[in-house]
Amino acid sequence: MTRRPRLKGAIAILVLATASPATAQTREEVEAEPIVKLQPGATPVPGQCLAEEELDLIDSLNVLQRPTVGVEGEDEGDDPAPFDPHYFVGTWTFEGVLPESPLGEAGDFVGTETVRHIDGCTYESTLDVTVAEQAVTITTRMFYDRQAKYLLRIEDDSRGFELLKMGRVGGDPGGFFSHHWKAPAITMPSSSETVQLRGRTYITSPFAYRLQLRMAVDGGPFTSFGTIWWDRTEDKP
């Protein structure tokens, strides 16, 4: 089945709401739009992670001419859009500044990442990075459990270590999503220091997201390890 083109990720709702303001209709026409609900079923779609019913829910929310209705009112509201990991597919540039740590010297963290869809809810990517003027390659594998809303990202770093980032993806009625993840502690081969990372991948736009990092060394307290911004390189849809 051929699906309608859509902006990458459920956060397209925010962009389309701006492009199609409710003032284009009368109040009666806006209020006449039916409540949008996720239909039962989980029909697979070739080349997609989400089921047909989930993709239809996103499409239906995207074309609304009214604000979405929350569940806090007396009447049942619209169902929230699910997170679509296809959001990540494509080429991104990223930049940030990281402090000195057992992972390496302080300095700029810049480069590009190309994310590819493999099958179902499985993805892979390659990051070509410059860290404090050192060339680094990071290859990743990503797995998303759409029912548990759980994202697993495995990063194989050419500096000699592997990170396993895992955690749930949560959203809010405004269409923003956050992946709160933790990584098991790793021991650095060069210094024998133990490092543990945790962070938040905060998705607020079809074209950009940011990664906020925290680090603990040798079992100490977690402290800020910087923020890295990702920007999509393709033309905006």
ABEGO torsion letter per residue (X at the ends): XBBBBBBBEAAAAAAAAAABBAAABBAAAAAABBBBBBBBEBBBBBGBABBAAAAAAAAAAAABABBBBBAABABBBBBBBBBBAAAABEBBBBBBBBBBBAAEBBEBBBEBBBBBBABEABBBBBBBBBBGGBBBBBBBBBBBBAAAGBBBBBBBBAAGBBBBBBEBBBBBAAGBBBBBBBBBBBBBAAAGBBBBBBBBBBBABAABBBBBBBBBBGGBBBBBAEBBBBBBABBBX
